Structures are given as C-alpha cells and as structure tokens.
Amino acid sequence: MSLDSVTEYALSFSGDAVHLLSRPNPTSGVDATRVSGWRHLGSVDFEESGFREALTRLRCMATGSGADAELPL
C-alpha cells in the first residue's frame, strides 16, 4: 500500500486535553477542492480518571488496531 493514499492523523494539545484530528490525503482520490482541512475526532481531558484508557481508544481510532498493539518508540 502506498503511503500517498493514507489518511493523516495528528494530536493537538490544549491546556486541558489531547485532541485527535484527521484529514484525508488529497491524493487518495478525494477531490482536493472538497477537503476542508482537519476534522476533530475526539478528545481526552488530562484530568479524566481513565486518561490512559481513553487515550488508548483515540489511538485505536487512528491506527485501526487493538489496544494491545505495540507502539513504536
């Protein structure tokens, strides 16, 4: 699979949360004039009692893998 067709993901950090964003790669067959930039997929508050688990759910949304997937260092 070519990386040119992969959706791009980013983490954004605010003062109180981590935010997961995505945008389709314009070369993936999506009309570049219709791509409106980054789309917010979810957030996890730093104060959340289950922060680690909620952050794992965000990661699973982006990677499509399970919570037990190995992470690169």
Secondary structure as the mmCIF struct_conf table of DSSP 4:
data_model
#
loop_
_struct_conf.conf_type_id
_struct_conf.id
_struct_conf.beg_label_comp_id
_struct_conf.beg_label_asym_id
_struct_conf.beg_label_seq_id
_struct_conf.end_label_comp_id
_struct_conf.end_label_asym_id
_struct_conf.end_label_seq_id
HELX_RH_3T_P HELX_RH_3T_P1 LEU A 3 SER A 5
BEND BEND1 VAL A 6 VAL A 6
HELX_LH_PP_P HELX_LH_PP_P1 THR A 7 THR A 7
STRN STRN1 GLU A 8 PHE A 13
BEND BEND2 GLY A 15 ASP A 16
STRN STRN2 ALA A 17 ARG A 23
HELX_RH_3T_P HELX_RH_3T_P2 PRO A 26 SER A 28
TURN_TY1_P TURN_TY1_P1 GLY A 29 GLY A 29
BEND BEND3 VAL A 30 VAL A 30
HELX_RH_3T_P HELX_RH_3T_P3 ALA A 32 ARG A 34
BEND BEND4 GLY A 37 GLY A 37
STRN STRN3 ARG A 39 ASP A 45
TURN_TY1_P TURN_TY1_P2 PHE A 46 GLU A 47
TURN_TY1_P TURN_TY1_P3 SER A 49 GLY A 50
HELX_RH_AL_P HELX_RH_AL_P1 PHE A 51 THR A 63
TURN_TY1_P TURN_TY1_P4 ALA A 67 ASP A 68
HELX_LH_PP_P HELX_LH_PP_P2 ALA A 69 PRO A 72
#
